[in-house]
């Protein structure tokens, strides 16, 4: 690339100094058109690494520069009064350009970029005088240039005609393929033949669909195909990671791999998100709950379950890439961990197969096989320490440790630190206590939440009854004793006190052999700005303990090691290992999340137990009354306020679902309204009034747990403390009811894991969700979408799913509901509930409506002969007309042989499960009901809060939001062309526009539909007639 463009790309990486630049060059992420040694390649233009990286060197510290915001930078550019592209490029390469103005603004401001004319404030740029793409390319090919470097040298020469652009990839953005196509040469790095060879290998080995997305990303990155700048396969490979996990995407990839065509197919629709999100410079954006709802599929995603045979087969492909030692460690650890997870579940079957395998000579295959067999042999040979006394509560028989628990003990014996991040109920506590005796720890320190101190004390005594257990402030006065095994249980709150520092200094005077950090996420650093007193004291404790005993062992326990951001994950790794990880960058990008995933994989095991328990998820819908003006004002304050209001609507259904021993969970317990009972008081009164005995397990009151476990009470009303460390509920309870849901999937899994875990005495567990809406707004449904959405940074770091969005705070999520209620109160939207629409009307009412609105054909005629704004204003004032129209529409389609929306549903089901769909004129939102909440529905009237009440020519969406736009019998009104322009605005480039209309309409009222689509910039690729309807599929060019 030219110096200025290469420097622009590098500056966007945010590197801070020569050291980080060198590390980046070694990572394999450097695009091939950017030199590793820029001071040599750009000798004449080179001024230093501060200029190259876009940072200032102040006393040896590099500080990143910042470009101006887009609007300010554009205003500056316009003030220059440059006439066009040529003058801009000359100025951008000159010394006159300030460091705060990018030379390639279309890259820096890609989200807001329009074109160069907009940037310079001109109506025309010189680009309009350039030759057409085909003519310009033909001219350039005749020059016989062989490389990008030769092209750049020619561009800088005096021989370039004015009608040939210096930046053709900008000028001919729609037609541009890559520099090799432009020059008429073949990309010798990744030719089409070489690409197809790799694809066949990915398909034949199965890794294209069986590896986690983060794992596949890591492999393709190191293979060098995710940074093919200028290659026509760049977007194809970036989209392949997600598309390969969909049926339709995988079919297109297979077709291309075995075809004779040179150009890769567009699989972006199956990827469901922009390939740009994989860039190091693109942060993962936040999304509101309603936006998250649109991304969540109607069905839970299913993961490909690999057999041990497939795992070993997949290792063979690794020999084709060259990686550093750390990458090799990740690949081996990942595959070994995958084998362990299979063996944990079905040991005998898997071990018989593994032992029958022979070495193949493939370096990675053999290393993985050898490593696993060595670990397995030593884990099985591990002697259970004398004094082990853990017995079953049902028959008092000695309970042998699970294989996972033995494995963790083996790892602690052989490593200085480790993490057990297995799921709830997997047996993490026993694995830690067992490890303490395997390493013969004389002084074990357990740091845990206050709510589980008693449980640790009980478990230690049950597992090794000769233990000396010390809790409370006595922990700080404990003395090391070689003759006994001591366990000091210290709750995290003891690290928050004013005297914590001095007490810790007393404690570390003793030799600590083993530290167990239970629920280690309690000590994570969540923000750059501040480190809590708790974390500072814990860091100090561990530093001193390591200094005093170089052989100390550290074990971290958590089912949810990362919940919110990458800073948490980095701090957790540093806490467990005692090392600083400067190479872990916490900026919220895909590459950084994948890097953290690799690091966590290297230091931990994560078993998600497969319980033989049927889970019945029972959902019940309730509608809360719309609050009056006073209540609406108070609801603004906190999430607690709206939850308190909705609890009133949920309580009757909660009481109905109490059956046997029952836990009622409520995330919120207090009150936001003056002189009103708390949520806890409301639930307690309702349960008591219904005749049930009950107790509490909340932050302030733990009295109910023991009585509940002894079956002295029937109902346990619990809040967040129940989510961590509580064991035994599964022995007496298989019925869980949610009043208020938690805000994160991690916490939800912790709560459900109290009853779905080892020891559950029933074959079925009932989980009840009382789903409340308020004024038509699906509050709980949106909250459920948060819990089901598994594409956050945390999901990537822990489970390897590429992130797509981050969740907004509970406060912002609650504000969505308040905004809806305010719009409803102001009359800006109209809402008809499904119950109203489903109600049977008496004949008198039907006749009244016929006289007022006319029959079905008359209503259609009225709408088709007026502007959409006129229709919208009238129906907004009287939603009954919309109600009647759709009642008649229901009746009419009973005789149809083809129902258009059903045809679209069948076609959409084979497309990407993550594509965002806009249903324009959705009616009863049938497509959203079938496909799920990723469908954004629009109509004059809202049948529920997931439907936007609006004029179809002005929908409330940002540009480029949709992957697919649908008009199913909805091109109504004289300004139907405006609808198509609006759909185009909302679609991404290459987004799909789907239209179905009656054949009669297409031949008469919409006779120029096809020509208008082409004129507007859509390419029709499918045009069918089915029954009495025309189905058109087109793509935004």
N, C-alpha and C positions, 0 to 999 in steps of 0.2 A: 504494500500500500504506500501511497505518498506519505511523507513524514507527518504532515498535519493530521491526516486521517488515522494513521497508526497511533499517534500520540493521543488523539481524542479517545480512541477505544481503550487505551491503557489507563488514561486518567479516570475513566468511568469505573475502573476496578477498585478504586479507593485504597490502593497499596500505599504503605507508609515507610518508604525507604528502600535502599538497595537490597537489604536482607530479604524483605518480603517479595521484592521483584524476582530475586534468584530462586526463592522457594516456589513462586508461581511458575517460573519457567520449567522447573523440574517436575511439576505436578502433572504435566501432559495436557494441560488445559489451554496452553498458548496457541492461538490460531496460527496456521502455517504461513499466513501472509504478514505476520508481525515477527521481526527478527529477535533472537535471543540477545544479540549484542548490538543494540541500536546505536551505540556511540561509534561503531565501525561502519554500519550500513548507512547511517545518515551523518557522516563525518562533517560535511559542510554546514549542516543545519543544527548540529548538536551544540547545546549550551549546558547540559548537565542533567542529572537524574531528578532534581527538583522540578525542572521544567517538564521532563518526560512523564513523571508520575503525577504532576499536578499538585505538588505539595511544597511547602516551604521548610527549609532546614534551619530551625532555630536552636542554636547550641547543641547540635547533634540530634535534635528531636524533629522528626518530620511531621508536619501538620497539613492535613488535606485542605486544598482550596475548594471553594464552592462556586458553582455557576449561579448566576442570577436566576430568579424564578422566570418562567417562560414569558409572562406578560412584560416584565421589566426588560428582559433581554430583547424581546421583539421591538419594544418601544425604542430601545437604543439603536437597534439595527435600522429601523425606519428613519431615525434622525440622521443617518448617514447619507440618505437620499441617493442610494446606489440604484442604477437603472435596471440591472438584471443579473443573471447568473454569472456572467464573465467578470463583472466588476466585483460581485460578492466574493468569488473565489480568489481574485487577486488581493482583495482587502484581507480576507481570512488568513491568507498565507503570509501577510506582511507583518512587520513589527508593530503596526498600529493597533492590532486587535488586543484588547485587554484580556487578562487571564480569566476574567469572570464571564466572558462571552465565548461560547463554544464555536469551533470552526465548522463542526458538522451538527448544526442544531436539529436536523431531522432525526438524528440518533439520540441526542441528549434529551430532546423533548418529544420523543416518539408518540407519547400518549396524546399530546395536544397539537402536534404538527399538522398543518393543513397543506401548504405548499410554499414555494419560494416567493411567489407573488405576495402572499399574505404576510410572510416574514419581513419582506422589504417594504411593504405598503404600496406596491405597484399593481396596476391592473393587468399588465402583461410582462412577461420576462422574455429574455432572448431565446428561451427554450422553445418558444413557438416557431422560431425560424430554423430549428434543427431539421435535418432530414428525418423521414419516418424511420422507425426502428429497423425494418428490413433493409432499407436503402443504406442506412448508416452502417449496419453490420456488414453488408456486402462490401462497402468501401473499405472498412477496417480489415476484413479478412484478406483483401488483396495486398495489404501492406506486408504480410508474411511475418508478423510479430510472433514470437514464440513463448512469451511469458508475461506475467503481470509487470515485472520490472521493465521489460522492453516497452510495454504499453505506457507506463508512467514516464519513461524517458521521452517517448514520442510526444506525449501530451504536453510536456514542458518545453518542447522544441517549438520553433517558429513555423513548422510545416503543417501544423494542425489547422484545417479550415474552420471558419466560424460556424459552419453548419454541422460540425461533429462535436458533440458535448465531451467535456473532459471527465464528467462523472455520469456515464451512461446508465449506471444502475439506479441513479436518481431520476434522470430524464425519462427513461423508458421503464419505469417501475413495474408496470403491468406486464410488459413483454419480457423483461429481463430474466435470464436463466442463470448464467454464471459467466465468469471471465473467459473460461475455456470455450464456451459456445460463442462468445463475442469475437474472440480472435480466430475461431475456426480450428482450435486445437483440442486434444483430448486431455482431461485431467488424469495424469498418469498415477496420481496418488490413489484416487478412488474412482476407477472407471466403472461403467455400468456393469461390466462383467465381474469385476471384483466385488462390487456391492451385492450382486445376486449370489455370488459364492458365499459371502458372509450370511446373507439372509437364509439360504438353504441350510447352513450350519446351525443357525439359531433355531430354525423350525424343526430340523431333524433331531436335534438334541432336546427340544422341548423348552429350552430356557426362555424363549420369547414370551411364553405365557405362564411358566411355572416359577420363575424367579420373582422375587419382590421387585417392584418398580425401582426402588432405590438401588437395589443390587444390579439390575439391568442397566440403569443409568451409569453406575460406577464402571461397569464393564465397557459400555460403549464409549464413555468418556476416555478411558485409558486406551481403547482401541483407536481413538482419534477421529471418530465420525460425528461427534456432536459439535465440533468447531470447524467444520468444513466451509469456512467463509468463501463465498464465491462458487460453491459447488451446488448443482441442482438438487443434490440429495440431502442438503442440510436440514430443511424442514421435515423431510420424509423421516429421517432418523430420529429427530426430536419428537415427532408425533408417534413414531412406532412404539415407544415405551408404554404409552397408555393404550394406543389402538390395538396392540397385540394382545391385550386382555379382553377385547370384545370380539364377539363372533364375526360381525361384519368386517371389522378392521383386519382381523387375522386372515379372513378369506381374501381380501384385497391384497394383502402383503404376499400371501402364497401365490396368488395369480401373477403378480408382478415378478416374483422370483423365478417362475417357470415360463415366463412369456418371452416374446422376441422384441418387445418394445423397449425403447431406449429411455423414455422419460418416466419417472416414478409417478404413481397415482397420488391424488390428493386424499390423504387419510386424516386430514385435520378434523373432519366431522366426527370421526370415531374417537379421536383423542379427547375431544370435549373441552379443550382449553388451548389457549394460544401457546405455540411453541416458544414464544419469546419469554415465557415464564421460567424457562430453563437457563436464561442468561444470568450471569453473575451480577449484573447490574440491576436486575429487576427484583424489587422487594415483593414478598407475598402480601397482597392487600387484605385489609379487613373487609368483612361482609356483614351486613345486618342479618337478623334472623330470617327476614322474608327472603333475602337473597340466598341465604343458606338453604332455605326450604326449596328454592328453585334448583339447587344443585344436588339435592338428595334424591336418589332413585326411589321409585315406588316399592322396589323390593330390595332387601339387604343384598349387598355384594357377596359373591361367593368366591373363595380363593381356591386356586388349583392346589390339590393336596398331592405332594410328591411322594413317591415310594422311595425306599432306600436305593433301589435299582436306578431310578431316575436321578437321584442325588449324585450317585457315583458316576453315572454317565455324563451328567452336566459338568463334572470336574475336568473332563477331557478337553473341553473347549478352552480352558484357561491357559493352556500351553502356547496358544497362538498370540498371546500378548506379552509385552515386556513391561514388568512392573518393578517398583522398588520393594524393599524388604517389608515395609509397613503394609503396603497394599497386598503383598503375598500373604502376610499374616492374617489380614482381614478375610481374604478369600478362603484360606484354609480353615480359620476359626468358624466362619459362617457355615461352611459345609459340614464340618464336624458337629457344630451345634444342631444343625438340621437333622443329622443322623441321631444324635442323642434324643431329640424331641420325639422321634419315631420310636426309639427304643424305650423311652419312658412309658409310652402308651402300650406297646405290644412287644415286650422284651424278647420272649422266647422265639417268636416267629422271625423277628428282624435279625436277631443274633445268628440264628441258623443260616439265614441267607448270607449275612456278612462274612461269616467264617468260611463259607463255601467259595468266596471270591479269591482270585489270584492277582498278583501284581501284574500290571500290563506293560510297564516300562514308561507310561505317561507320568511325568514328574508330579503333577498335581493330584491325579487319581491315586497314585501310590502313597503320596504323603498324607492325604486325607485318610485313606484306609489304615495306614500304619498308626497315625496319630490316634484315631478312634479306638482301634483294637488295643493299643497300649493303655489309653485312659480307662477303657472298660475293664481290662484285666486288673488294673490296680484299684479301681473303684470296687470291684467285686471282692478283691482280696483284703479290703479294708476291714480290720478287726473292730467289731463293736466294743467300745470301752467297757471295762468292768463297772458294774453299778447301774447299767442301763435298766430302767424299770418302768417304761411307759406301757401301760396296759389299757385294753379296751374297756370302755365304760359299760358295755353291754354284757360281756362274758368274762371280764378280768384276765383275758389271755394277753401275753406279751405281744406287743405290736412291733413287728420288724420295720425299720426305717424304709421308706420308699427309695427307689433307685436314684431319683433326683436328689434326695436328701443326702444319700451317701456320696453322690457325685460332688455336691457343693462342699462337703467335708473334705473330700479328696483334693479339690481345687485349693481350698484354704490351707491345707497341709503343704501344698507345693508352690503356692504363690503368696506374695506379701499382701495382696488385696484382691477382692473379688466382689461382684454384685449378683445377688439373686433377685431378679426382677420378674419372677414367675407370678401368675395370676392369683387372685384371691382363692383361698382354700387349698392351695397347692402344697402347703406344708413348709413354708419358709421358716417359721419359728423353730420347729424341730430341727431343721437343717442347720440352723445357727448353733443351737445348744449341743447337738451332736458334734459339730465341728470343734466346739470349745474343748470337748474331752478328747477328740482325736488328736489334737495338737497339745493335749495335756496342759491347758491354760490354768494357771493357779489363781490368776486374778483377771476376771473377765468383766469389762465395763459394757453395759447395755444402755444406750441412749435412746429413749422412746417417748412418744406422746404420753401425757399425764393420764389419759383415759385407759391406757393399757398396762400401767405399772403392775396392777394387781394380777392381770392375766399372765404377764411374764413371771411373776413370783410363783403363781400356781403351776404354770407349765414346767418351769425349771424343777420344782419339787416333785412333780409327777414323772419327769423323764430321768432325772438322777436324784434320788431321794437323800443322797449323802451330801448334798450341796449346802453351803452356807450362803444365805441370801440377805443382802443388806439394801435397804431402801431409804428414801427421805434424806435428811441432812446427814445422817450417819454415814452415808457414802463417802463424804469428804474426810472422815476420820478413820477409814479402813486401813488396816496394816497388811502388807504382803506376808503370806505364810506358805512355805513350801509344803507343809503337811496336809493342807486342805484345798478344796476347789471353792473359791469365793466368786460370787456374782453380785456386782454392784449395779443396781438399777437406778438410773438417773433420768428424770423426765426433762424434756427440752426447756420447760419453763424455768428450771433451776439455773439455766444459762442466761436468763434475762435480768437477773437481779443486780442491785447495786454492788453487792459484795461477791458477785459470781467470780470476778477475777481472782480475788484473794483465796476463795474456796478452791478454785481450780488449781492454783499453785500448790495448795496443800495436797490435793489429790495426786498430782503428777510427781510428787516426791516418791510415790510408790511405783514399783515396776509393774506396768500393765502389759499383760501378754496378748490380750485379744480385745478388740473393740467391735461391738455390734451396733450399727446405726440402723435402728428400726424405723420404718416409714421415713427413709432418708430424705424424701422430698420436703419434710418439715424444715430442713435446714438449708434449702436451696436459696441462691441469690436470684431474685427475679428481675431486678432492674440494675442498670449500670450505675445509677446515681447513688444508691445507698446500699450498704451492707449492714444487716441488722446486728444488734449487740449479741444476739444469740449466736449468729454465724461467726462473728469475730472471736467470741469466747470458745466456740467449738474448734475453730481453726487453731487457736492458741493451745488448747488442750491436746489436740492431735500432734501438733508440731513438737511439743515438749515430750509427749509420750513416745514419739518416734525417736527423739534425741536420746531419751533415757534407755530405750530398748530397741536396738536396731533390728531385732527379730520379731517385732510386733506384727500382728496380723489385723487387717481391717475387713469387715464384711458389711456391705450395704444391702438393706432389704427394702423393697418397695414393689407393689404391683403397678404403680403409676410413677415411674421415675421422672418423666417430663410431662407437664400438664399445659403450660402456657407458651413458653418461648425457649429459644436456644440458649439463652443465658442460664436458665435453670439447668439444662443438661451439662453445659460446660462446668458450672460450679459443682455439680454432683460428681463428675469424673475427677475433678481436682481434689474434692474432699476425700473420696475413697482412696485414690492413688497417692495423694500427698505430693503430686507433681503439678507444675504449671503447664498449661497447654496453650501456648501463644499461637499455635497454628489453627486452633479452633476459633473461627470468626462467628460472631453471634448476630450479625446482620441477617434479617429474615429473608434469605434467598434459598432456592432449591439446592444449589451446590453446597451451601453451608449446612443445611439440614442433613444432606446425604453424608457429608463428612462426619457429622456428629453421630449419625447412625453407625458408621463404620467403627468409630471409637468405642461406642457403647457395646457393640457386638464383640469387640476384642476383650472386654473386661467383665463379661457377664453371661449368664444363662437366663433364658425366659421361657418357661414352660407354661402353656395355657392348658390346664387339665381338661380332658374330654370326659365329662361326667355322664354317666348313663342315667340322666334325669330328663324327663320331658318338661319343658317350660311352657306353660299356658299364659300367653300375654293377653289379658282381658282388657279391652278398652270400652269405656262408657263415655258418651258425649253429654255434657251439661252446658246450659246457657245461663250465664249470670245476667241479672238485670242490668240495664245501662244505668250507671250512677247519675244522680242529679248534678247540677252545676257545682254545688259545694263539694260533693265527694270527688268530682272530676278534678277540681283544683288540688285537693289533698293527694290524689293519686300521683301527682307529679313528683312527689318527694323521693320515694324509694321503691325498689322492687317489692319490699315488704308490704307497702300500702296496697298494691294491686293484688298481691297474693292473699292478703287478709280479706279483701273484698271477694275474691273468687272462692275462698274456703267455705263461705256461706253456701255457695251453690254446690260444692262438692260433698258436703257433709252427709246429706241424705243417701247418696250412692255409696259413700264409704261405709255407713252403718249397715246397709244391705249386704255388703260383701264380707263382713266379719264371719268367719267360719272356722271353728276350732281355735287353736292357738294362732293368733294373728298379730303381725307387726304393722303398725301404721307409721309410715315415715313422713316427716315434714321438714323441709329444708329451713323454713322460717318458723319461729316460735313466738315472736313478740307482737307488738302493736304499733301502728303508725298514727292511729286516730285517737285523739284525746278522749278519755272516759269511756273507751270501748274495751271489751275483753281481748286478751291476746289470742293468737291462733291456737296456742297450746291450751288455753282455758276453754276455747270454743270446742275443740276436739274432745277434751276431757269431759266436759259437760254432756256433749252429745252421746259419747260412749256410755257414760254413767246413766243417763236418762233412758238409754235403750236397754238397760239391765245387765250390762257386762261389767265384770271386774277388770281393773286396769292398773297399770303402773307406768312410770316414766323412766326414760334413759336419755337425758339431755345433758347439756354442758354443766348445768348446776345440780342436777338430780339424777343419780345413778341407781336409786333405790329399787327400781322396778325390775332390773335385769335378773337378779338372783331369784326373786319370787316367780318371775316368768319361766325361768329355766326349771324351777321346781314345780311348775304347773299350778301354782297357788293363785295365779291370776290368768285371765284369758287373753287380754290385749296388752301389748306393749307399745306405747306411743313414744317414738324415738326421733332424735334429730341427728345432726352430723357426727357426733362422737361414736355412733353405732357403726360407722363406716370403716373404722380402723381397728384391727386387732381383736375384735370381739369374736369369740368362738363359742360354739355350743348351741346357737339358735337352730342350727340344722337338725339337732337331735329332737327338737320339740315342735318345730314350726315349718309349715310349707305354704303359708299364705301371707303375702306381703302386699300392702296397699299403699300407694303413693298419694299423699295429699298435695304437697308442693314438690315438684321435681327439682333435682340439683341442676346446676348450670353447665357441668362438664360431663363428658362421657366417662372420664376416668373415675369421677366420684360416683356416678351411677353404677358402674361396674363393681366398685367397692361395696356399695349398699346391697346390690343383688347378690353379690358373693357371700353375704352372711348366711344365706339360706341355700344357695346352689353351691355346694362344696362337699368335700369328702365327709362322710358321716350322715348325709341326709337320709332319713329313715323312710321317706316316701319316694315312690317312683315318679311322682308329678309334683311340680311346684307352680303355684298360681301367683302371677304378678299382675296386680290390678292398677291400671292407669285411669284416673278420673280426669278426662280431657275437657277442660273448661274453656269456653269462649265468652267474650264480653262485647255486647253490641255488635255481634257478627264478626269480631276480630278473633282469629284462632290462636289465642295466647299460648295455650299448652301445646297445641299442634306445632307451632313454631319452635317452642322450647324442645319438643321431642326431636325436631329436625337437627337442632344443635347436638343432641346426644347421638344421633345417628350419623352425623357428618364426620367422616374419618379421613379427611384430607387437610389437616392442619399441620403446622410445623412439628407439633408434638407427635402426631401419628407417624410422620416420616422418621423422626429421630428414634422412635421406639420400635415401630413395626414395619418401616420401610415403604410406606405409601407416599408417593410424591405429593407434596402439599399443593393446595390450590387457593385456599383462603384461610384467614385467621378470624376468630370469633370476636365480635365486639363485646364490651363489658355488659353485665346484667343491667346496669343503669341505662345504657343506650338501647338495649333490647326492649326494655320496658317502655321507653319513650315511643317506640313504634306503635304500641297499643294506645298510648295516650293521644298520639297524633291522629290515629284513626278515629277515635271517639270524638275528638274536637272537630274533625272534618264532617263527621256524621251529624254532630250537633249544629254546625253552621249550614248544613244542607248542601255541601259541596259534592257529596256522593249519595247514591241511593242504594239501599241494600234490601234484598228479599231473601229470606232464609229458605232452605230446601223444604222445611216443613210446610211453609206457606205455599210453595210451588206444588208440592205433592198432594195438597188437600183437595178432596173432591168438592166441586162446586154444585150447588143446587141449580135446577133448571131456570129458576127465576133470575139468579145471578148471571147465568150464561146469556140469557136473552137480553138482560140489561147491558151487558158488555157488547153484545153484537150490535145493539142500537147505537151505542156510544162510539165503538171503534170500527165497526164493519166486520166482514168475514175475512178469512185468511188472505184471499187474493186482493181484497180492497186495502188491507193493511200493508201488504207488500207494495202495492202500487203507490200508496202515499209515501212510503219511505224512499222508494226508488226515484221519486220525482221532486225530492227536496234535498237540501244540503244536510250533511251529517250533523252540523252544529244545530240546525233547526230541530232535527229529530232528538238530539241529545237534550236540548233545553226542555222540550215538551215532555219527554219520558222522565227526566229527572224530577220534574214537578209532579208527575203522576205515574209512578212505577207500575200501576195496575195495567197500563197498556202493554208494557213489556211482558208482564205476567200472562196476559191473554194471548199475546202473539206466540209465546212459547208453549202455551197449552194447546193451541191450534196446530202448531208445528209438530208437537208430539203425536197428535191424532193423525195428521197428514202422513207422517212417515211410517205408520203402521202398514200401509199398503205398498211401500217401496220395496223393490227387490235389492236395491243397493242403497246403503246409508253412508254418505261420504265420510263423516267423521270416523266411522268404524274402519273404512278403508285406510284412512290416514293412520289410525292407531296401529293397524297391522304392519304398515310400512315403517313407522317410527320405531317399532319394537325391535327391529333388526339393526337399527342405527346405534350410534354411541349412547351409552347409558348415562353420559354426563353432558350431552349437548343441551344447551339452553334453548327452549322453544317458546315462541310467541304465538298465542292463539288469538287472532284479531277477530272480534265478533264471536266470542266463545259461547254465548248463550248459557246453557246449563253447565258449562265447563266439563263436558264429557271426556275430552282428551286429557285434561289434567287429572280427572278421576282415574283414568286407565294408566297413564304414563307416570304420574307422580308430580310432586311439587316443583320439579325443575321446569314445568310448563308455566309461563307467565300469561295469564288470561286477561282479556280486555273486552268490555262491553259497556253499553249505556247504563246497565244496572248490575250491581254486585250481588251474585247469589250467595257469596261468602266473602270473607276478607281477603282471600287469595285472588279474587277477581277485582281488577282495577276498574272503577266506574269512570269512563272518559269518552271523549269523541275519538273515533278511530283514526282521524287525521292528525291527532295530537296526543300520542300515548306517552306516559311518564317514564321514558327509558332514556339512558345515555346512548350516545352514538356507539355502534359496534358492540352492542350488548348481546345480541341473539346469534345463535348458530343456524336456527331454522325459524322461518315465519310462515304461518298458515292462515289462509282465508278459505274457510269451508262454508260455502253458500253465504258469504258475508260481504261480497263486493256490492253493497247496496248504497243508493244515494247517487245524486248527479255528480258528486265530486269523488267517485271511486278511485280516480287516478291519484288523488292526494293520498289515499290509503297506501298505494303501492310505493309512492315516494317516501312515505313515513316508514314503511317496512324496510326499504332500502337503507334509509338512515340508521335504522336500528340493527341491521345485519352486519356481521363481520365480512371482510373480503372473502370471497368464495362461500359465503353463507347461502343457504338454500331457501328459495321462496316456493311454497306449495299452494296451489290454487285448485279448488273444485267448484264448479258451477253447473247449472243445468245446461244441456245442449242448446235449448231454446234461448237462454240468456246469452250464451256465447255467440250464437248466430245473429242475435238481434241487438239487445241493449248493450252488450259488451263485444260488439263485432270487431273492434280494433284492439282487443285485449292483447293478442299475440304480438302485433306490431308495436304496441305501446311498451310491452315488456322489453323488446329488443332495443327500442329507442331510448329507454330509461337506463339501460346498462345491465340487462339480465340475459343470460344465454339459456334458451329452452333445451333441455336434454331428454325430456320424456313428455309425451303428449298422448294420452290415452282417452278412449271413450269406453266407459263401462256403464251399461244400462242407459239411463237417461242423463248421464252426467259426464262432463269432461274433467279429466285430472291432468293438470300441468305441473311439471317439476322443472324449476329453473335455478340458475346459480348466479350470484352477484359477481360480475366480472371486474 
